[in-house]
Amino acid sequence: MSQSPSSNAVPASSAMAGGNADPLIIGGQEFHSRLLIGTGKYRDFTETREAVQASGAQIVTVAIRRTNIGQNANEPSLLDALPPSAFTYLPNTAGCYSAEDAVRTLRLARELLDGHDLVKLEVLGDSHTLFPNVLETIAAAKTLVKDGFRVMVYTSDDPIIAKQLEEIGCVAVMPLASLIGSGMGILNPWNLQLIIEKAKVPVVVDAGVGTASDAAIAMELGCDAVLMNTAVALARDPIRMASAMRKAVDAGRDAFLAGRMPKKLYSASPSSPTTGLISGAANSQ
């Protein structure tokens, strides 16, 4: 799915200047931001709103089991802080450990959000590592796709599983960079590249990003977008970190499209021209 840097069909300068000159397309929808941001772990909905605005994100993910979007009528609602008219909601199944629970949760989300069908599926294997249970994930994905959902799916960095989820009909695959909330960054860039090379749907790094350089590296590898929550919400200054992440994602994407110079071991090359230098003979005259 990711554009090859060698083709360079979209100049980096155009991507920066035009916004929509290099759109992210997920499930038939077009977005100009390649940063997706979570809405949990902030002090309150005011900080959530300020961080999301600083990030420039258009897609915000919300844990249906943990965040009120109308299911609790007497409590503050995220819908007031981040109105669906201004942001694309991505309901997720955080906290689900079976395909059955995940499917039930997203059907509830569709009801609460008036038929909204773009969702993030995650089925966890255990509460300690939060590593995905790929068997339950595949089962849930099959049910949800048949049920008319546009499924973005959190998964391991296994290229075979990622391809299977794409073939089921998921509109984006979301391999982890490292464990959820760990901030360890990208531990296996080679597997991510294998997924990117074969994918015909967007590849979104999900989980493990800790700081701006992690986000930039993910985009430089050719990922289509990055989703994060903890790295922003638990930063000392979440608003400033959200802004830094926006810049890192943009810079990483531009670097990918520009195409980096090849790495050359033991092959020094001067950055200045070597022609027209004043020779020793000329100096002696």
N, C-alpha and C positions, 0 to 999 in steps of 0.2 A: 504493500500500500504506500509506503513512504517513497517519496520522489528520490530518484537516484541523484546524488550530487554531480555526477559526471554529465547528466543531461542538462542540468542548469536551466530548465525551462522557465523557472520563475526567478529572476535575479533577486539577490538578497536585498538590494536597495528598494526594489518594488515591494517586497514583503514588508519592509519597515514602513515605507511611506504610505502604502495603500491599505493596510489592514486586511481588506478582503481580497487583495491580489493573491494571497496564499491561504485560502480558506481551509479550515478543518471541517470535513464533512463526516458526520456520524449519523447513521440511520436515515439518511436523506435530508438532514438538517445541516445548515451551514453556520459555522462560527468563526469569528476572527481571532478569538483568544485560544491558545493551546494550553492554557493552565486551567485545570479543573480543581476546585477547592472544596474541602469538607467544612461542615458547619458545627462540629462538635468540639468540646473541650475548652471553649472560650469562657471568660468570666460571666458574660451575659450576652443577650442578643444585640446590644449596642456595639460591643466589641466585635461580635461576629460580622455585623453589617459593615463596620469600618474596615475590617481586614479584607472582606470580600471586595469591597470597592477599591481598596488599594491594590489588590491583586489583578484587577482588570478581568477577572473570570466572568464568563457568562453562564457556565454550568456549575451548579452547586449541588453537592451530594448531601443527603440527609438520611440518618439512621432512623427508620420508622419506629423501631422499638424503643428509641431513646429520646426522640425529639418530638415535641408537640407541633403538628401541622393541622390541628383541628380535631383530633381524636379526643382531646381533653378540653372541653368547652370553657372551663373556668380558669385555665392557665394561660400565660402569655404564649403566643404562637409565633413560630418562625416566619409564617406567612406575612405577618405584619412588618417584620424587620427586613425581609427580603421578598418583596411581592413577586408572585409568579409572572406578572406582566412585564417585569424587568429582568428576570433570571429564568433560565431553564433548570427546573428541578430534576435531580437524579436520585430518586428514592433507592436506598440500598438495604440489604438484608444483614447488616452487621449484627452479630449476636445469634445468628442462626447456625445450627449444627446438623441440620438434615434438609434434604430436598423438600420434604413436605412443609416444614416450617418456612423455608424461603419462599416457596410458591404462595403459601397463605399470606405471608407478609406483603408481597408485592401486589397481590390481588386487593388487599386492603388499601394499599397506597393508591392504586388506580381509582378506587372509589373515592378516596379522600381528595384526590387531585382531578376530579371530573374527567376520568377516562384517560389520563396521562399514561403513555405506554413506554416511554424511554426510561429504562431502569438499570440499576447496577446489581448484579447477582454476586453474592459471595456466600459460600457455605464453608464454615470453618471445621478444621479437624480436631482441634483441642483448644482449651482456654489458655494454655500456657504459651504456646508459640503463635497461635492464631493462623497457623499454616492452613492453606485450603485443603479441603477434602475433595479431591478431584472426581472421585466416583459419584459422590452426591451432587457435586457441581454439574457434572454432565447430565445426570438424571433430571435435575431441576431445569437446566437449560432446554432440554428437549420439551419438557412440559410447557415452559413459558413461551418458547418460540411458537409452538402449536396453538397457544392461547392468544397469540397476536401481540405479544410484547416485543419491543425492540431491546434486545438484551446486550448490555455491556458486562463482560464477565471477568471477575477477579480470579486469577489462577496462578499456578506455579510457573516457573520459568522453563518448563519442559516444552520443547518445540513440538513434540508429537501431540501432547494434550491441547496445546494452543491451536494447532491445525484442526483437530477434531471438533473443538468448540466453534471454530469458524465454519466448518462444514455443516454443523448442526443448524447454523443460521444466526449466530450471534453477530451483532453489528460492530463490535469492537472486542478485542482481547486485551486483558489488563494484567500482564505478568508482574509479579512482585520484583522489586529491586533487592530487597532484603525484608526481614520480618516487619509486620505492621507495628508502627510506633517505635521501631528500634533506632532510627536515624543513622543506620550503618551505611547508607548509600548503596551504590550498585556493586554487588559482590561478584556477579557473574556476567560481565558484558558480552562474553562470547555466546552464551545461550540467548541473550536478548537479540543479538545480531542474527542468529539463526532463525528466530521467530520473525523478525522484521523482513528478512530475505524472502520468506515463503508466504507471508500474510497478504491477503487481498482486501483486508479490512483494517481500519486504524489499530495501531498498537499503542497502548497508553500505559506507561509505567505507573504502577499503583503500589504504594507501600514502600517504606524504607528510606525515602528521601529525607535528609537531615538538614541540608543547607543549600544555598544557591548553586554552588559548584556541582552538586549531585544532579540538580535539575538540568543544568547546562550540558553535562556529560550525557544524560539520557537523550537529550535532543540532538546532540552532535552525533550520537550513534545512529540516529535516524528514526527514533520514536516519533510518533505523530503528536503526542501530547503527554502531559504529566499530571497525575492526580495526587494531591497531598492534603493532609489535615494537621497532624501532630507537629510537623516541622514549623508550621506557622503558629498554631494555637499555643504551643508551649514555649515559643521563643520569648526571650526577655521583653522584646518589643514586637508583638505580633503584627502591628500595622506596618512597621518598617520592614519586617521580614517578608510580609506579603508583597510589598513593593519590590524588594530584592528578587523574589522568586519570579515575579512578572518579567523583570529585566533579564534574568538568567534564561528563562524559557525562550524569550525573543532572541537573545544573543546566540543560544545554542542552535536554534532553528536556522538563523542566518548563516552560521558557520557551516552547518550541514549542507545548505543549499549552495553556498559558495564553493565548497569542496576544499578540504585542507591540503596543504602540500604533502607529498609523500615523505615518509620517514626514511632517512638514509644513515645507517650506521657507518661511522668512520669515513664519511664523505663530506668534508667541510666545503662550504660554498660561500664565498664572500658576498655580502649583501650589496656592496658597491661595485660599479663597473671596474673591470680590470684593464680596459683599453684606454689609451691616451694618458697613461701614467708617465710622469717625468722620470726618465731613465737615469741611472748612475752616471752614464757618460755625459748626459746633458748637464748634470749638476757640476761636473768637473770642469766644464768650459767657462 
